[in-house]
Amino acid sequence: MISLACRLTAFPRWRRLLGAQLSVAALLISGCTGAVGDPGEDDGDGVIPGGPTGPEVAERSMFPRLTHAQWENTVRDLLRLDDRPGLSASFTSDPLGGVFDNNEAALLVTPGLWGDYQRAAEELAAMVAADPGKLDRIAPADLPDAPEARAQAFVERFGERAFRRPLTDEERDAYVALFHRGEELFEGEDPFVAGARAALEAFLQSPHFLYRVEIGAGPAEDGLIPLGGHEIATKLAYTLWNTMPSDALLEAAKAGELSTREAVRAYAEGMLDDPRAREVVGAFHRQLYDYEQYHDLNKDQALYPEFVPEMGDDMQREAELFVDHVVFDEEGGLTDLLTARTAFVNDHLAAVYGIEGDFSDEFKRVELDEAERSGLLTRLGFLAAKATARQPDSIHRGVFVNLRILCASLPPPPDDATSLPPGELATNRERVEAHTGKGTCGASCHGVLINPAGFAFEHYDAIGKYRTTDNGAPVNSADVYTLGGQPRSYADAVEFSQLLAESSEAHGCYAERWLEFTHGRGARAEDRALVEELGEASRGGASTKELIVRIVSSTPFLARVPAEAP
């Protein structure tokens, strides 16, 4: 009913949506009366910790939009619901702007998505207003009896949580005025309920709710503008929990407890102990290692009768449990992800791994054969996803390792690239080499980067089962790949995984991906020094949690470069 029609973008401008009919109050509340609305002074102190200075901090949007997952989590926590409302399932989808779904460059608000936000705000406000229990959850304790004071108390407390900062006086007055209009907007409802419903609709459509505002807490110092306490609290919460700050974190921001790099680090360490952090770390690895490809796989049932339709879910769950175990239970990092033999299997997976024992649909922790398995690249999900219905797909296995494990630069395949032709050659490796190896047009890229990485996994068939022969011939998985500027030879995927775990390239890539994920943008030249520092720390044994803490307590996370004049 209340349409605050701004066409929001992921860039530092909020523009009106043409043709919209808005009241003056609605425009004031939405913050869309021209250029960027001023969110007011942040109560927290600005932070510029020691470390990289101006030229080493990359530009970024001051207004990254919430992802659909963040919107769901935020609505659940803001309204204190028991579960996510699930409304974003029907939202206009976002294009993938890279490896991760939180890339700010892709998070625009199209006219369709703006309509989705409006409908969702109306539905949520109506749902809360219709349920006294839900309304009581979000109303401040000890509400005053006087209508004016009652409205102001509701607006101030809910607004602080919705905007992740205290309201300005102008915002408070505008929302209180709208609260009092609730009786005419929703005739027949109790005045307080009607006012709360009107305010909720408006808050949930405001750019200050839909975007994470990072204006900064004062003038530039040493070429950088420090973020304010509430901005840091918000950024920490969405980075580590994928949702709004908790009441305790907002109080810490208000009290100035996020004013030093050491304080931010301490809060981040505590936040990583929260179960919500496990979801975020899981989401990072799910997207980086592309678990989506584990599903809807087509395998030749005559060759692989043990591969059943639900194996996709099983393989994803195995990967999730493995990563969670390494990162949180073992306090490990990339080296462990590439070399640990601990696995979590059910009856379907145990049959393919060749593990004897009693298994059911429940997942059980096991240790895999050290001669056959080593870390995530020898697990069924990756191997089965990078395979055809009948054969291993050495090329796509090699491409994955280069792009997702090593961040190597690969040129796009030529327009006339074709799949492997049928032939008389005995083994899968021989067919790949004949089509893309030495003496072919693909030798320069395939022969040096793709094929050597892919051939390391020849011991695993199209569903990831270990094998020693291929079409009656002995499997050959030995090859050479250049790491650290030196050619490194290996006999199989176990040795190759160990070499990757020792390489600066793999650890630098892992650090770069974490930086991209935490900042919500692609890595840039200004990030090079920090990526190298994090990569060396990871190579030296720093855990995944330690890498995350270092990133969120670094200068690029806690400050921004001044925006250029329009």
Order of alpha helices (4+ residues) and beta strands (2+ residues): beta-beta-alpha-alpha-alpha-alpha-alpha-alpha-alpha-alpha-alpha-beta-alpha-alpha-alpha-alpha-alpha-alpha-beta-alpha-beta-alpha-alpha-alpha-alpha-beta-beta-beta-beta-alpha-alpha-alpha-alpha-alpha-beta
